[in-house]
Amino acid sequence: MKDDNLVTSTVGKKVIMSVSGLVLFIYVVLHMLGNLQVFLGRETMDKYAAFLHGGLDGQMEKALWIVRIVLLGAVTAHIYFAVSLWRQSRRARKRGYAQRHWIKASVSS
């Protein structure tokens, strides 16, 4: 049976994980850039905070809630599909890979 569904195939799960990871990465970078404005002075940081909570005639407050919901969805999807892929991998190979047991070795070797 061929598994072509984006949500159930391993490639589809990995695509969803990569997209959600990219969303989270972009958020972290933008959040960092916003927080780095603290080094530009108090006035700059105050203007940035005022913009986030009331800029564009109150539209930014709605945008912040949309961003929060998207981030929550991205985190949830990322964790869910990571666990799903891990479980699928564990079911596919019940026995672990062969491991080497060194007879004699030091930290430097």
C-alpha positions as CSV (number, residue, x, y, z in Angstrom):
1,M,0.0,0.0,0.0
2,K,1.5,3.3,-1.1
3,D,1.4,6.1,1.5
4,D,1.1,9.5,-0.3
5,N,-0.6,11.5,2.4
6,L,1.4,14.5,3.6
7,V,0.5,13.9,7.2
8,T,1.1,10.1,7.3
9,S,4.2,9.7,5.1
10,T,7.6,10.1,6.6
11,V,8.6,12.6,3.9
12,G,5.5,14.6,4.6
13,K,6.1,14.6,8.3
14,K,9.6,15.8,7.8
15,V,8.4,18.6,5.5
16,I,5.9,19.7,8.1
17,M,8.6,19.6,10.8
18,S,11.0,21.7,8.6
19,V,8.3,24.3,7.8
20,S,7.3,24.6,11.5
21,G,11.0,24.8,12.5
22,L,11.5,27.6,9.9
23,V,8.5,29.5,11.4
24,L,9.9,29.1,14.9
25,F,13.4,30.2,13.7
26,I,12.1,33.3,12.0
27,Y,10.2,34.2,15.1
28,V,13.3,33.8,17.2
29,V,15.3,36.1,14.9
30,L,12.6,38.8,14.7
31,H,12.1,38.6,18.5
32,M,15.9,39.0,19.0
33,L,16.0,42.0,16.6
34,G,13.2,43.6,18.6
35,N,14.9,43.0,21.9
36,L,18.2,44.3,20.6
37,Q,16.6,47.7,20.3
38,V,17.2,48.1,24.1
39,F,20.8,49.1,23.1
40,L,19.5,52.0,21.0
41,G,18.1,53.8,24.0
42,R,15.0,54.0,26.1
43,E,13.1,56.2,23.6
44,T,13.6,53.7,20.8
45,M,12.5,50.8,22.9
46,D,9.5,52.7,24.1
47,K,8.5,53.5,20.6
48,Y,8.9,49.9,19.6
49,A,6.7,48.7,22.5
50,A,4.1,51.3,21.8
51,F,4.0,50.2,18.1
52,L,3.6,46.5,19.0
53,H,0.7,47.2,21.4
54,G,-1.2,50.0,19.5
55,G,0.5,50.7,16.2
56,L,-1.3,50.9,12.9
57,D,-4.6,52.0,14.5
58,G,-4.8,49.0,16.8
59,Q,-4.1,46.4,14.1
60,M,-0.8,45.3,15.6
61,E,-2.6,43.9,18.7
62,K,-4.7,41.6,16.4
63,A,-1.5,40.7,14.5
64,L,0.2,39.7,17.8
65,W,-2.6,37.3,18.6
66,I,-2.4,35.8,15.1
67,V,1.4,35.4,15.6
68,R,0.8,33.7,19.0
69,I,-1.7,31.3,17.5
70,V,0.6,30.5,14.6
71,L,3.5,29.9,17.0
72,L,1.4,27.7,19.2
73,G,0.5,25.6,16.1
74,A,4.1,25.5,14.9
75,V,5.3,24.3,18.3
76,T,2.5,21.7,18.6
77,A,3.1,20.4,15.0
78,H,6.9,20.3,15.5
79,I,6.7,18.3,18.7
80,Y,3.8,16.0,17.5
81,F,5.6,15.0,14.3
82,A,9.0,14.6,16.0
83,V,7.5,12.1,18.4
84,S,5.5,10.5,15.6
85,L,8.7,10.0,13.5
86,W,10.6,8.7,16.5
87,R,7.9,6.2,17.3
88,Q,7.7,5.1,13.7
89,S,11.5,4.7,13.6
90,R,11.4,2.6,16.8
91,R,8.7,0.3,15.4
92,A,10.5,-0.2,12.1
93,R,13.7,-1.5,13.8
94,K,12.9,-3.2,17.1
95,R,16.5,-4.3,17.6
96,G,19.1,-1.6,18.1
97,Y,22.2,-1.2,15.9
98,A,25.3,-3.1,16.7
99,Q,27.6,-1.3,19.1
100,R,31.3,-1.7,19.4
101,H,32.6,-2.5,22.9
102,W,36.2,-1.3,23.1
103,I,38.4,-3.7,25.1
104,K,41.0,-1.1,26.1
105,A,40.9,2.5,25.4
106,S,41.8,5.8,27.1
107,V,40.2,9.2,26.8
108,S,43.0,10.5,24.6
109,S,42.7,7.6,22.1
